[in-house]
């Protein structure tokens, strides 16, 4: 076991929560064996410090760097607060890293920045050579004036070189450069780094400090990350293989010298898919074809031939899928059209093969790629030399590489070809997009977890551990799970025996009336604010409208979380109310990563089993999981791994919005008989009760719908929670 006075030097508070010390011991010992850790702990039970404290201790002992990452902004702020608290106990060098786009003072893209940085470095390098030659010629001039003939000859050669370098500097200064990066290179940056490591600075802090000094804070941060103890960053710094390679280089660390901690790790699966997925829009194809028409290179004709055939096939594919009136319904967001075929290639591939006429798809795509690389180099040179004000990207190269990948990989297990459409907001025209969707996230994550020293994946909703291990590609991880450690008498979890809210039953008037009655009681008999989560925004709005008509204004203020509205503004309005109800989708942003502490929300209600929309894309994931994991689990891996378990994780996240501290109290309500014990016996495979961890099932109390209000009234009365007289049933 680890010595308590070892890692506890990084613990910034008086005493750990119950089980926090045990978790720190187990995680430290896992690191000593080089094992990964799956760590589930209920909301508010101190997972972050339980992972971070032993990681910092082990990293200090073994000369490693800890990287803690999340995809939730609120958690990023919490990491900064924890790191600042730690530095007050035990000084650490910590940096908070964010993407370049949000830290650039002149608002240029990655490609432009690359060129500007190279150009600026060349200017500074040439100016340094010029300064050295100036000093040398002055020394030789002084020596020659004292009669040294060899010095006079040497000075003549130096003057010739000086003239050449002067011309080079003047030529380079005509190129596009960056003033901010120039000041980084020519100045003394000690003040910046003294300020940076005097505390834990946020990216906003760095941006403001650098802006005042006309410095590039992003590049200074990159250059000063060697030897840091802790880095706080976003998921994409680790999940994108190309960014990860650069990121570790900036840290001056080999992967095996990095310990990674993923917070909200139940989101890694979807985020890894996003990073692996590749897309190509119709607009990019059109730009590539325009680019090729302007080129007089002999390769442009075969390149145009193959890319135009793919462009025509893409349009034909989605046009063939439109029924009467479908085109008019296309909105601003991407919408998939079905292109799957049983037992043969997808519609886009088949249409492409039909459209193409030429000397060979592979040969013409190869010519397109070679031409694209040369054009891309020309664009970079033009921007570098100041002939262009922007760094143009080669659309031919992007298009050709995508089509190559699409033809080579779209039939492989785990790769799913997709066509989507949307309406252009400016032109009102409908256009398409081809996509290679990655179904199996372990194709991204397995390599990462294999190359770093060790990883902690932590969340309030990771279980079942065997499923997350399979999906992400973990080998024999340590498994740690702690339920809510707060007093059990401070909470109730009710499972209400309403009709099962299957999608086919949602329009049934009797079902709606039964659900509405339960929701009305839940809102009225909550001593404070109520959060209500639904399978979709449409369902949330249905019951919001109904209760808005049926509840008296004095009973509660109702809020509807509508897509496109500010979540933080809505949250602030909600929590400042004393008796409010907020209606939202479980798949929205309020279900996780947003805290409702203390009396900000007392009751949380989840209505139905909010399965995601089961489209072709989700069916492809199910099929890929079935084929990949069926032998491992012996279960219906596709449905369970891809749909049911992620849905219940989301449900558990929503339930975790209340009861977030030892003094907190509240009620969690699951409205659908599929959650009940009676429903488990009656509904068999349609029941979801068994998908919850055992200790959570143990707290679920089945209750008839008409008795919920009495149970809630009694609970909140026992907590002395009513401000004045309680409502009367």
Residue, then its C-alpha position, 0 to 999 in steps of 0.5 A: x500500500x502507498x504511504x499516506x503521507x505520500x500522495x496525501x500531500x497533494x490532497x488539498x482539503x482536511x479529510x477525504x470523503x468516505x471511500x475516497x482514501x480507499x480509492x486513492x490507494x487502489x488507483x496508486x497501486x494500479x499505477x505501480x502495476x501499470x494497470x488502467x482503471x475504470x472508476x465509477x463514483x456517484x456525482x459529488x463523491x470526489x472522483x476527480x481528486x481520488x484520481x488526480x492525487x495518486x496520479x500526481x504522486x506516482x508521476x512525481x516519483x517516476x518522472x511522468x506527466x499527468x494529463x486530465x481531460x474532459x469534454x464538459x466546460x464546467x468540469x474544466x473549470x472544476x479541474x482548474x479550481x482543484x489544481x489551484x487548491x493543490x498548489x496551495x498545499x504542494x506546488x505543481x507546475x500545471x497548464x490548461x490547454x485549449x485549441x489554437x482557434x480560441x487563442x489566436x489573436x489574429x483569427x487565422x486557421x491552422x494552415x495559415x498559422x503554420x505558414x505564418x509561423x514558418x515565415x516569421x521564424x525565417x525572418x527572425x533567423x535571417x535578422x539574427x544572421x544579419x546582426x551577427x554579420x554587422x557585429x563581425x564587420x565592425x570588429x574587422x573594420x576596427x582591426x583593419x584600421x589598426x593595420x591588420x591587412x587580413x582583417x581588411x580582406x576578411x571584412x570584404x568577404x563579410x560585406x558581400x555576405x552581409x549584402x546578400x543577407x540584407x537582400x534576403x531579409x528584405x525579401x522575407x519581410x515582404x512575406x506574410x508574417x505574424x507580429x505576435x509570434x515575432x515578439x515571442x521569438x525576439x523578446x525575453x519571455x521569462x516574465x511570461x513563464x514566471x507569471x504562468x507558473x505562479x498560479x494555474x492560469x486559464x486559457x482566457x488568462x493567457x490570452x489576455x496577458x499575451x494580448x497586452x504584451x502583443x505576444x502569442x500566448x498559444x505558442x508560448x504555452x506550447x514552448x513552455x510545457x516541458x516538464x510540467x506536472x499536470x495538463x488540463x485539456x479537451x478530449x480531442x488533444x488525446x483522441x485525435x491521433x495526429x493532435x496527440x502526437x504533436x501534443x506529446x511532443x510539446x510535453x517533451x514526453x514519450x507516450x509511456x511517460x504520460x498518465x491520462x485521466x478521462x472525466x465523464x468517460x461514458x462520453x469517450x465512446x461517441x467522441x472517439x467515433x466523431x474523431x474517426x469519422x470522415x466527411x466530404x460535402x458536395x460543396x467541396x466536390x464542386x470547389x475541387x472541380x473548379x480547381x481542376x478546370x483552372x489547372x492546365x496540368x495533364x493530370x487534371x483531366x483524369x482527376x476531373x473525370x473521377x471526382x465529377x463521377x463521384x459528385x454526380x453519384x452523390x447527387x443522384x443518390x439523395x435525389x433518388x431517395x426523395x419522395x413527394x415533398x421530401x425536398x421541401x422538408x429538408x432543414x438547416x441540420x444534416x439529415x441522413x438518407x438511407x443508402x444501405x442494401x442487404x447483401x451488396x454495396x451501398x447506393x452511393x458506391x453502386x451509383x458511382x460505379x455506374x456513373x464512372x467511365x474511364x481508364x480505372x478509378x484507382x489509377x485516376x484517383x492516384x493521379x488526382x492525389x498527386x496533383x492535389x499534393x502539388x497544388x497544395x504546395x503551390x498554395x502554401x508557397x503563394x501564401x508564404x511569399x505574400x502573393x496571397x492573403x490567405x492560405x488556400x486549401x487544396x480541395x482536389x486533395x481532400x476530395x481525392x483522398x476521401x473517395x479513395x478511403x470510401x472505395x477502399x474501406x466502406x465495406x469493411x467491418x465497423x465502417x458505415x457509408x452514409x449520405x446526408x442532406x441539408x439546406x444552405x442557409x444563404x442560398x436555400x439550396x439542398x446539397x449533400x454530404x458523403x461520410x464514412x462513419x466509424x461504428x467501433x470506437x476501440x479503433x481509435x481508443x485502443x491504440x491510445x490506451x496501449x501507448x500511454x503508461x496508464x489511464x483512469x476512466x472515471x464517471x458516475x455511469x461507467x458500469x457495466x465495466x465489461x461492456x466499456x472495456x470491450x467497446x474501448x479496448x481496455x485490457x484487464x483494467x482495475x475496476x472500482x465502483x462506489x455508489x452514493x455515500x451520502x445518508x440514504x434517508x436523504x433520498x428516495x428513488x421511486x419507480x412509477x407503474x405507468x404505461x410503458x411509453x413505447x414510441x408507438x404508444x406516445x400518442x395514446x390519449x389514455x397514456x398521455x393522461x396517466x403520464x400527465x397526472x404523475x408529472x402534475x403530482x411530482x411538480x406539485x408535491x416537490x418542496x422546491x424545483x423539479x427537473x423533468x427529462x423526456x425521450x425528446x424535445x417534442x415529448x418535453x414540449x407536449x407535457x409542458x404545454x399540457x401542464x401549463x394549461x392544467x397547473x395554477x400559476x401559484x403551483x409552479x413556474x414552468x420552463x421549457x428548454x427549447x433548442x437554440x436557447x442559452x442553457x446557462x441563461x435558462x438554468x439561472x432563471x430556473x434556479x433563482x425560482x423557489x417553485x419551478x419545473x424545467x422540461x427538457x430532453x434527456x439527450x440535451x445538455x442539461x442531463x449531464x455536466x450541469x450542476x444543480x446543487x442544494x435547493x436549486x433542484x429537489x426532484x428529478x423525473x425521467x419519463x419513459x426509457x429514452x432510447x435514441x432515434x433508431x436510424x440506419x446509422x444506429x443499426x449499423x453500430x448494432x450490427x458491428x457490435x454484434x459481429x465484434x462482441x457477441x462471442x465475448x458476452x454471449x448476450x445480444x451485444x448489438x442492442x445491449x452495447x449500442x442502445x440499452x446500456x448507453x441509454x441507461x447511462x444517460x438516465x443515470x446521469x440525469x438522476x445524478x442532477x440531485x443529491x450532490x453533497x452529504x447535506x443534500x436531499x431529494x427525490x428521483x422518479x422513473x416514470x414507466x413500468x419498464x423500470x419497476x420490479x413488476x414490469x421486469x416480471x411482466x415485460x421480460x426483455x423489454x424491462x430495463x431494471x436489470x441494466x441498473x447496478x445492483x445497489x441502485x436497484x436496491x433503492x428503487x421503490x415501486x409505487x402506484x401512480x396515484x400514491x406518488x404524491x403521498x410518498x413525496x409529501x411524506x418524504x419532504x415533510x420528514x425533511x422539514x422542507x416545506x416553506x409554509x404549509x405543504x400542499x394537500x393531496 
